[in-house]
Amino acid sequence: MEPWEASARRSQAFVLVLGIGLLAAATALAEHRVSRLAALLADGKITAATVIDVSARNGDRFTHYRYDVNGTAFDWDSRIQDAPFSPGETFPIRYLPGDPSLCWPDGKLDATRIKTEVHPIHIGGWVLFSLLVLPALLGELRIRRRKQGDTGPLFTLDQVGRGLAVLFTAIVLGVNFFDDVRAVQAQAFGEQPFGAPVAWVVSGIELLLFFPPLWGMTTHLMRIVQSAMRDGASLSKFGLAVYILRSGHLHPELRRSRVVVLAGAAYFFAIMVGWIAFATAHGI
């Protein structure tokens, strides 16, 4: 094994071990959170809490409250949806006897809510794992191609564009299976539209609506981005938008790409406006 390959293999091994370790840590953290919330649901005791403040944080509103357990005061906060009370009001909460600092507004915690609470932890673990493992896999591909004497780019622009189309579609479809998203879908279309679970029905419709235009649009977008990089244009949101509008004039060979990208943007904008209008009309 040549020195460059040995060095690349060591880097791969480190990244893979780190990715697996982070995924395992996230999974263990999620399971610990589930066990604590399950114990709170099963064995929690009821007491009264008094609201001390209502504040806004990260675009959401929170109710801050204080409660007493065996002479010790504890402070906690919950989203306003779970504790819609004003300062000075009292309401029942459920606390864990073995750890009174853990509590929840009574009646707002169930098995479905517990799963929803740990979703971000699972997602974060898989995202970190993917961000580390994917470069390792690409590194393996580069090693094999270099050993064959191929030192060119790993992927063509068309391959990168189509990969992005697959990635974006997978993200959009994956979100449909979150409990809170399924609740909105059920409110909009019912639990079993066409006799199938709503998440699967919505995913099928989104696949038909999103994937074909993304498949064509992202390839042309990558061609324009590559041209912008060659020309030294700004790749900020505004700078790239301006370059897309001007690309057909700057480079006649990009006229078709500009038309495809602008048509795709208009298409997705129309879908977004249609959904907002539909949701508003149905009170969602």
N, C-alpha and C positions, 0 to 999 in steps of 0.2 A: 504494500500500500504506500503510495507516494505521500510526502509530507502534507501537501495541500488537501488531499483526501482525508488523511488522518485528522487534521485540524477541523475540517468540515464535519466529520463524523462525531467528534467530541462536542462540537456546538449543537449538533442535532440531538445528541443524547441529553445534554443539559436542558435544552428547550423542552423536549418531550417529558423528562422527569418533572420539570417545573410545571408544565401544563397539567399533567396528571395529578401532581400534588395540590395545585390550586383547585382543580375540579373536586378532588376528594375533600379538601377543606370546606368548600362551599356546600357540598352534599352533607357533610357532618354538621355544619352550622345550621342548615335547613332542618335536618332531623332533630337537632337539639331544640330549635324553635318550635317545631311541631309538637314535640313531647311536652314542652312547658305549657303551650297553649291548650293541648289536650287535657293536661292535668288541671289547668285552670277551669276548663269547661266542665270536667267531671267532678272535681273536688273543691271548687271555689266557694268561698263564703261571701255572703251579701252584707254590705254596710252602706252607709250614706256618705256621699261626697258633696262638697260645696264648691261651686264655681268661683274662681278668684279672678279670672281674666279670659277674654276672647281675643285672639290675635291672628294676623295673617303671616304665612310663611311659605315661600316657594310656590306662590300662586294658589295656596289652599288656606282655609281658615281652621283654627284649632281652638278647642275649649280646654283651658287649664283649670285643674281642680285639685282640691286637697281633701284627704280623708285620714281618719285616725284608726289605728289598730293597736289595741293594748297599750294606749298611752303614747304611742309613737306616731308622729304625723308624716305622711307621705304626699308628695306632689307628683302629678302625672298630667298628661294631656292626650286628647283624642280629637280626631277630625270632627268638625262641627256636625257632619251628617250622623255621627254616632252619639253625639252629646249636644243636641240643639238647645242649649240653655244659656241664660244670661248670668252675669256676675251676681252672686248672692243666692242664687237658686240652688237647691239640693236635688240629688237624683241618686238612684241605687247603682252601685258598681259591684263587680265580683272580683275578689282578690284571692291570691293563692296563699293558703295558710303557711306553707313552708317558706314562702318568699313574698311577704306582703307588698313589696315594691312592684310586683307584677299584678296588674289589674286590667279590667275592661268594663265599659258600660254594660250593665246587666241587660241581657236579651239581644245583644249585638254580636255575639260570638257563637258560631256553630261550625260544623265540620267543613262546610264549603268555604267559610270565611278563613278558616285556618289554612286551607290549601292556597287561597288567594294571597295570604300574607307572606307565604314562603316562595311564591313564584319568582319575585325579583332576585332572590338569592340563587335559585336554580339557574335562572337565565344568566345572571352574572357569571356564575361558574362556567357554564357552557360557552359563553362569549369569550372569556379569558382563555379557556382551553382551545377554542377554535383559532383565536388570534395567535396562539403559540404553535399549535400543531400544523396549521396550514403552511406557515413559512418553512417548517421542518420538512413537510412533504414536497414543497416546491424545491427546497434545497436538495432533496434526494433526486428529483428529476434533473436538476442542473448537474449534479455529480455524474449521473449516468450519461447525460449528453456530452459532457466534457470528456469523459473517458472514451467516447466514440469520436471525439475530434470536432464536435459541434459546439461552437462558442457564440452562436447567434442568440437572439432573444428567445425566451421560453415560449412566448405566445404571440400570435399576430393580433392586430387591432380588432379584427372581427371576433377572434376567440375571446379577447378581454371583454368586448361589448356583450357578447352572448353570455359570458359568465356572470356579468353584472345583472343581466336580465333575469337569469335563473336565481341569483342571490336576492334581488329585490322582490321577486315573486314569492320566494320561499319565506321571506320575512313577513310579507303581507298575509300569506296564508297561515303562517304559524301563529300570528296574533289572534286569529279567529278562535283558537281553542283555549284562550284564557277565560276563566270563569266570569270576570266582570264584562268582557267583550261579548261572551255568549248571552249574558243577561240582556244587553242592549239589542242584540240580534233577535232574541226571542220577543222582546217588546215590539220590534219593528215587523217581524215576519211570522211570529208564532213559534212554538217549540218544535213542531214537526211539519214544516212546509213540504208539500209533495210527498209526505209520508216518511221523510228522512230527517235526522238530526239537523237542526238549523245551522250549526257550524259547518257541516259538510256541504249543505246546499249553498251557503254563502261562499264557501271556498271554491266550489265548482263554478259559480257565476263569476267570481273574481278571476279565476284562472282563465276563463274565456274572454273576459273584458280586458285584463291587464297583460297577460303574457305575450300574445301575438304582437301588439304594438311595441311593447318593451323590447322584444326580440329584434325588431327592425330598428327601433329608435336608438338604442344604446350603441350599436355599432357605428351609426353615423355621428352620434355625439362624440365618441372616442376619436373619430377622424378630425372633427373640429377642434377638440381639446389638444390633440397632437400638433395641429397646425398653429394653435394659439401659443403653445410652448415654443415652437420653432420661431415664431414671430416675436417672442418676448412679451406677449400680451398679459394683462392681469388675469389671474385665475380666481379672483374673488367672485362672489355671486353676481355682483353688478357688472364687473369687468368681463366675465365670461358671457353674460347675457348680451352685452353690447357687441362682443366679438361674434357671437352667433348671428346677430342681425347683420353684421357687416361682412361675414365670412364669404358670402357669395360674390360680393363685389371685390374683395381682396384676392380671392382665389376662385376663379370660375368653375374649377373642378369640384368645389364644395357646394355649388348651388343646390344640387339635389339633396345633399346632406342637410343643408339649412332648412329646406322645405319639409323634410321628414321630421326633423327635430321640432320645428315650430308647430307642425300639424299635431305631433304627439303631445306637446305641451298643451295645446288648445283642447285636445281630446280629454286629457286627464283633468284639466281645469273644469271642463263641462261636467265630467262625472262628479267631481267634488261639489260643484254648485248644485247639481241635481240631488245629491245625497243630503246636503244641508237643507234644501227646500223640502225634501221628503221628511226629514227628521223634524223640522220645525212644524210642518203641517200635522204630524202625528204626535206632537208633544214629547219627543224623545230627547 
